[in-house]
Amino acid sequence: MTLIEGDDDNAEPSNFRPGPGGVKEGIEAHMMRTRKQGSSFKVQWVKLPFRWIKLLREAKANGATYDLAHTILVENFRLEQMAAGEIILSEKVTGLPQASRRRATATLVKLNLIKVRRKIGRAPRVVDLY
């Protein structure tokens, strides 16, 4: 790699080690290691639609259903900000065990609050919010 004196933009990082494929692959590997993973976007608050409050109260929904409803609204707000796809209801996202998540999802679908797409062996995905 050719360095131009006084040009810090072209300087190699101090902890740079060339990979087995040479300098170019070493730089790419270094960039992959130092790239920030994930998003630093943190949701401070979200709107809870009155329709959701009313329907959940009338259905006498349990705590897992409320937790899932709140998680879906938070994830929906986050995805709107990032212009991303659909909400995946995995255990990692919801923090709920599979049985509770399945019951809560069924309750929200029955109340016509969400529309879900399911595939065998995959976590359900929220396609639409009502």
PLY file of the C-alpha trace (Angstrom):
ply
format ascii 1.0
element vertex 130
property float x
property float y
property float z
element edge 129
property int vertex1
property int vertex2
end_header
0.00 0.00 0.00
1.44 3.36 -1.00
1.28 6.08 1.60
1.36 9.75 0.76
3.19 11.75 3.41
0.92 14.01 5.40
-2.22 12.23 4.13
-3.73 10.54 7.18
-6.74 9.23 5.24
-4.53 6.66 3.50
-2.64 5.62 6.65
-2.99 2.05 7.79
-4.59 1.52 11.21
-2.13 0.93 14.05
-3.52 -2.56 14.76
-3.56 -3.61 11.08
-2.31 -7.10 10.23
-2.37 -8.34 6.64
-4.50 -11.43 6.17
-3.38 -14.62 4.46
-4.65 -13.25 1.13
-2.43 -10.17 1.25
-2.84 -6.52 2.10
-6.21 -5.98 0.39
-7.91 -8.86 2.18
-6.27 -7.78 5.42
-7.77 -4.30 5.14
-11.21 -5.71 4.33
-11.01 -8.06 7.32
-9.95 -5.19 9.58
-12.87 -3.07 8.37
-15.28 -5.95 9.03
-13.95 -6.33 12.61
-14.25 -2.63 13.40
-17.65 -2.04 11.78
-20.33 -1.25 14.33
-22.92 -3.98 14.68
-26.62 -3.20 15.05
-28.32 0.10 15.50
-27.92 2.56 18.33
-31.53 3.71 17.87
-33.41 3.46 21.19
-37.17 3.93 21.41
-38.12 6.29 24.24
-41.92 6.06 23.91
-44.63 4.88 21.53
-48.29 5.64 21.04
-50.73 3.03 22.37
-53.90 3.21 20.27
-57.08 3.52 22.30
-58.65 0.79 20.14
-55.94 -1.63 21.29
-56.51 -0.67 24.95
-60.26 -1.16 24.63
-60.07 -4.51 22.83
-57.40 -5.95 25.13
-59.38 -4.87 28.19
-62.66 -6.34 26.85
-60.92 -9.61 25.98
-59.44 -9.76 29.51
-56.05 -10.45 27.96
-53.28 -11.87 30.14
-49.90 -10.30 30.83
-48.12 -12.07 27.96
-50.66 -10.66 25.50
-50.10 -7.13 26.81
-46.32 -7.64 26.68
-46.52 -8.87 23.09
-48.84 -6.01 22.09
-46.43 -3.45 23.55
-43.45 -5.16 21.89
-45.21 -5.14 18.52
-45.97 -1.41 18.81
-42.37 -0.62 19.80
-40.94 -2.71 16.96
-43.42 -1.16 14.51
-42.27 2.33 15.51
-38.62 1.28 15.17
-39.21 -0.21 11.71
-41.09 2.91 10.55
-38.08 5.02 11.55
-35.67 2.75 9.68
-37.94 2.04 6.70
-37.44 -1.68 7.24
-39.62 -4.72 6.58
-41.75 -6.73 8.95
-41.78 -7.49 12.66
-40.42 -10.93 13.53
-41.94 -12.37 16.70
-38.92 -14.38 17.82
-38.07 -15.18 21.42
-35.13 -12.80 21.17
-37.37 -9.87 20.17
-40.32 -10.58 22.47
-38.62 -12.13 25.48
-41.53 -14.56 25.81
-41.44 -18.36 25.82
-42.81 -20.10 22.74
-46.11 -21.26 24.30
-46.95 -17.83 25.75
-45.94 -16.13 22.50
-48.17 -18.49 20.49
-51.21 -17.88 22.75
-50.66 -14.12 22.80
-50.26 -14.00 19.01
-53.46 -16.01 18.55
-55.31 -13.60 20.87
-54.10 -10.51 18.99
-55.05 -12.08 15.65
-58.49 -13.05 16.99
-59.03 -9.47 18.17
-58.10 -8.23 14.65
-55.24 -6.11 15.98
-52.56 -7.77 13.82
-52.25 -9.94 10.74
-49.57 -12.65 10.92
-47.74 -14.73 8.31
-46.48 -18.11 9.49
-44.04 -20.59 7.98
-43.12 -24.01 9.33
-40.03 -23.84 11.51
-39.87 -20.02 11.42
-40.96 -17.34 13.88
-44.25 -15.65 12.92
-44.04 -12.28 11.20
-46.47 -9.40 11.69
-47.61 -8.32 8.25
-50.20 -5.72 9.19
-51.35 -3.70 12.22
-54.95 -2.60 12.52
0 1
1 2
2 3
3 4
4 5
5 6
6 7
7 8
8 9
9 10
10 11
11 12
12 13
13 14
14 15
15 16
16 17
17 18
18 19
19 20
20 21
21 22
22 23
23 24
24 25
25 26
26 27
27 28
28 29
29 30
30 31
31 32
32 33
33 34
34 35
35 36
36 37
37 38
38 39
39 40
40 41
41 42
42 43
43 44
44 45
45 46
46 47
47 48
48 49
49 50
50 51
51 52
52 53
53 54
54 55
55 56
56 57
57 58
58 59
59 60
60 61
61 62
62 63
63 64
64 65
65 66
66 67
67 68
68 69
69 70
70 71
71 72
72 73
73 74
74 75
75 76
76 77
77 78
78 79
79 80
80 81
81 82
82 83
83 84
84 85
85 86
86 87
87 88
88 89
89 90
90 91
91 92
92 93
93 94
94 95
95 96
96 97
97 98
98 99
99 100
100 101
101 102
102 103
103 104
104 105
105 106
106 107
107 108
108 109
109 110
110 111
111 112
112 113
113 114
114 115
115 116
116 117
117 118
118 119
119 120
120 121
121 122
122 123
123 124
124 125
125 126
126 127
127 128
128 129
